[in-house]
Amino acid sequence: MAYFRKRVGKRGTSWQAIVRKGGHRPQSQSFRTKGEAKAWAIAIEGAINQGKHLPSREAKRRTVRDLLERYKETEIPKKKDQVNTLRQVNFWIAELGDIRLLHLSRAAIVEIRDKLAKDKAPATVNRYLAALSHACTMAEREWEWMESNPLRKVSRLSESAGRVRYLSDDERKRLLEAVKDGQHPHLYAIVLIALTSGARRGEILGLRWKDVDLASKRAVLHDTKNKERRTLTLVPQVVNELKKLQKVRRIDDDLIFVDSDTGKHRYFYFEKDWRLARDKAELDNFRFHDLRHSCASYLAMNGATTAEIAAVLGHKTLAMVKRYSHLSDEHVRGIVERTALKVLGDA
């Protein structure tokens, strides 16, 4: 039912329309004439009867900046990759911050998406969209600032299968020599673990002595990217290096890769020494994460199935490891050709 209230103020007379209907939040708005107020009320009641979403008071009052500042305060601290998420959120504040949530349209978001795509890879653009989408979802489901998330109907960009750069035999030899000759006390062990187990940088740096069983040659990862516990197989070379580190470990910290003198995490020193070793080994276009690709590639070339590679890397689906399938195909073809040569001879 609609109610109308006449108001007289310094700016003259106005009419406020108030629509109340069971199961819906009250809607109100002021107009210059009673006729305009009635027309608006009829439209609102019609929308309610048709089950359409109505803009909330917060959507009219709050801006994208208000939304993302609250998101920065309440949600980003919960995330593992806070630095990149903060960068993405600040980007959207700069681009759309002054727009009221009621007027945040798909068209405006698509325009920014397409501008981003000129300078950034599709996967990166999609991460920016995901950050804004999560904030809008919180505004819709938790904070009641929005009736719906406009990004649900914004298309994501098609991503490539992914970059695969792995070490050749000669490159692997040069890198291990450079790392072993370096000054960092942990880098050789870190690189060996990444190369032989496919563990991510953060997973390795988060390893604790209580998670490692050198006798059974296993390590358990509790804090993984997909939130599932995973077991690493430790090859003899890794076990030997960890035994050396165990002899000089700090007794006041359970983390394996901690500076034995200062007790601080060696992340930044590790990055500097990693770059020095990589340059000394003369590796072009090679990142630390490519050690993970190298591990998967070696598995594929030695006959591992995509399911086995996924299990080692900790992927929930096979889609992410299909990029290595051609290496498995080459291995299978080699087996077939060698077998045929033995069976058929020169026939």
Number of C-alpha atoms within 10 A of each C-alpha: 10 18 13 17 12 14 12 9 7 5 6 8 13 17 20 20 22 20 19 16 13 7 7 11 13 13 18 19 14 18 16 14 13 18 11 15 23 19 11 20 24 15 11 20 17 12 13 15 10 9 9 10 12 17 17 18 17 17 22 14 12 17 22 25 21 16 23 23 17 14 21 17 10 10 15 19 13 10 9 11 10 14 10 14 20 16 12 19 22 17 14 19 19 11 15 18 19 14 17 18 27 20 13 20 14 15 11 13 19 16 10 15 20 13 12 16 15 10 10 12 14 17 16 16 22 19 15 19 23 16 20 24 17 15 21 26 20 17 23 16 13 10 12 15 24 27 19 16 21 18 20 12 8 16 12 17 16 10 12 9 11 11 9 13 16 21 20 11 8 9 16 17 12 19 22 18 15 19 26 17 12 17 12 16 18 20 22 21 22 20 24 19 26 22 24 22 22 25 26 21 17 13 16 20 17 18 19 18 16 11 17 20 13 17 7 10 14 16 20 17 20 16 14 16 13 10 10 12 12 17 18 19 16 21 15 11 12 20 21 14 16 20 12 11 17 12 8 9 20 18 8 7 14 15 19 23 27 20 18 17 8 9 13 11 16 18 14 9 12 18 13 11 16 22 16 15 23 21 14 15 19 14 16 9 8 15 14 16 16 20 26 24 23 22 22 29 24 20 20 24 18 14 17 18 16 22 15 16 24 19 15 20 22 21 16 12 12 14 11 15 22 17 17 20 16 13 20 21 14 15 16 16 12 12 13 11 11 11 12 12 12 9 10 8 8 7 5
